[in-house]
């Protein structure tokens, strides 16, 4: 799928130059990272059908306030996702290994983080989108997945890095190693991969395109639509960073 991401790539690169994140004042980084952890918690749950708004997510995480019209599980999901995103490292490279993946899934699902022990299918009874590997093959598939995680150098062009992370994200979801919480676990990993490359996390803006991206990749291995979802979501994070810098009167490094 040929999608022109030039405007988003250009926006990201311009804001990166104007406001290089690691050179920003410490008080801005602390406030920004707190805000992003809440936004990412809300975003990852909304992709799974959680109906809490961003404002309601802020209220439950920051003030333990709840409103009527939502289930107990939706509030629990918000709290658990936020706990997981507190493990995200914005300033240093964090190795992504089996221990981290299991830990994050355990926090998100409030479980032991063990791999699933039964076969599952993705889709509906009318149309199975794909069958993940059998339980007895998950450990080997995950080890192979991690050992083949060849990330580009941070000096590589942005588009190439995003293309590789988009592919890795979808490959993880195809393995579907846990009984539940695979999407939220996978998005945590995806965002940590971005941070490891010196790129801000992605706030997924278009839910339907994000879901469609998996179907396209399953059919023909095309990562184009997922790349669009990532690059547009990353651009949104950089817009938030720039807005914060402007509000705090921080002058750009390059105009």
RATARA-V259214 format. One record per backbone hydrogen bond with DSSP energy under -0.5 kcal/mol. CO is the residue of the C=O (numbers start at 1). NH is the residue of the N-H. E is the energy in kcal/mol with one decimal. If there is no record, write none. Layout:
CO & NH & E
CO & NH & E
//
This chain:
1 & 3 & -0.9
3 & 5 & -0.9
5 & 9 & -2.6
6 & 10 & -2.8
7 & 11 & -1.8
8 & 12 & -2.7
9 & 13 & -2.5
10 & 14 & -2.2
11 & 15 & -2.3
12 & 16 & -2.6
13 & 17 & -1.6
14 & 18 & -2.2
15 & 19 & -3.2
18 & 253 & -3.5
20 & 23 & -1.7
21 & 24 & -1.8
25 & 29 & -2.0
26 & 30 & -2.5
27 & 31 & -1.8
28 & 32 & -2.9
29 & 33 & -2.8
30 & 34 & -1.9
31 & 35 & -2.2
32 & 36 & -2.8
33 & 37 & -2.3
34 & 38 & -1.6
35 & 39 & -2.5
36 & 40 & -3.1
37 & 41 & -1.8
38 & 42 & -2.4
39 & 43 & -2.9
40 & 44 & -2.7
41 & 45 & -1.6
42 & 46 & -2.4
43 & 47 & -1.6
45 & 48 & -1.3
45 & 50 & -2.2
46 & 49 & -1.4
53 & 57 & -2.2
54 & 58 & -2.4
55 & 59 & -2.0
56 & 60 & -2.1
57 & 61 & -2.2
58 & 62 & -3.0
58 & 63 & -0.5
59 & 63 & -1.7
59 & 65 & -2.0
60 & 64 & -0.6
67 & 70 & -0.6
71 & 75 & -1.3
72 & 76 & -2.2
73 & 77 & -2.7
74 & 78 & -1.7
75 & 79 & -2.1
76 & 80 & -2.8
77 & 81 & -2.5
78 & 82 & -2.0
79 & 83 & -2.2
80 & 84 & -2.1
81 & 85 & -2.5
82 & 86 & -1.1
84 & 87 & -1.9
85 & 88 & -1.0
88 & 90 & -0.6
93 & 95 & -0.6
95 & 97 & -0.8
97 & 101 & -2.4
98 & 102 & -2.6
99 & 103 & -2.3
100 & 104 & -2.8
101 & 105 & -2.2
102 & 106 & -2.5
103 & 107 & -2.1
104 & 108 & -2.6
105 & 109 & -2.7
106 & 110 & -0.8
106 & 111 & -2.0
120 & 132 & -0.5
121 & 123 & -0.5
122 & 129 & -2.5
122 & 130 & -1.4
127 & 124 & -2.2
127 & 129 & -0.6
130 & 122 & -2.3
130 & 132 & -0.6
134 & 137 & -2.0
134 & 138 & -0.5
135 & 138 & -1.4
135 & 139 & -0.5
137 & 141 & -2.4
138 & 142 & -2.9
139 & 143 & -2.2
140 & 144 & -2.5
141 & 145 & -2.3
142 & 146 & -2.5
143 & 147 & -2.4
144 & 148 & -1.6
146 & 149 & -1.3
148 & 150 & -2.3
149 & 151 & -1.1
153 & 156 & -2.6
157 & 160 & -0.5
157 & 161 & -1.7
158 & 162 & -2.4
159 & 163 & -2.2
160 & 164 & -2.0
161 & 165 & -2.2
162 & 166 & -2.5
163 & 167 & -1.8
164 & 168 & -2.4
165 & 169 & -2.5
166 & 170 & -1.9
167 & 171 & -2.4
168 & 172 & -2.0
169 & 173 & -1.7
170 & 174 & -1.7
171 & 175 & -1.4
172 & 176 & -2.1
177 & 116 & -2.9
181 & 185 & -2.4
182 & 186 & -3.1
183 & 187 & -2.2
184 & 188 & -1.7
185 & 189 & -2.2
186 & 190 & -2.6
187 & 191 & -2.5
188 & 192 & -2.3
189 & 193 & -2.7
190 & 194 & -1.9
191 & 195 & -2.3
192 & 196 & -2.6
193 & 197 & -0.9
194 & 197 & -1.0
194 & 199 & -2.5
195 & 198 & -2.0
202 & 204 & -0.8
205 & 207 & -0.8
206 & 210 & -1.9
207 & 211 & -2.2
208 & 212 & -2.3
209 & 213 & -2.0
210 & 214 & -0.8
211 & 214 & -0.7
211 & 215 & -1.1
212 & 216 & -2.3
213 & 217 & -2.2
214 & 218 & -2.4
215 & 219 & -1.6
216 & 220 & -2.5
216 & 222 & -0.7
217 & 221 & -2.2
223 & 227 & -2.5
224 & 228 & -1.9
225 & 229 & -2.1
226 & 230 & -2.5
227 & 231 & -3.1
228 & 232 & -2.4
229 & 233 & -1.5
230 & 234 & -2.8
231 & 235 & -2.1
232 & 236 & -1.6
233 & 203 & -1.4
233 & 237 & -1.5
234 & 238 & -2.1
235 & 239 & -2.0
236 & 240 & -2.0
237 & 241 & -2.2
238 & 242 & -2.6
239 & 243 & -2.6
240 & 244 & -2.3
241 & 245 & -2.3
242 & 246 & -2.5
243 & 247 & -2.4
244 & 248 & -1.9
245 & 250 & -2.9
246 & 249 & -1.2
249 & 251 & -0.6
//
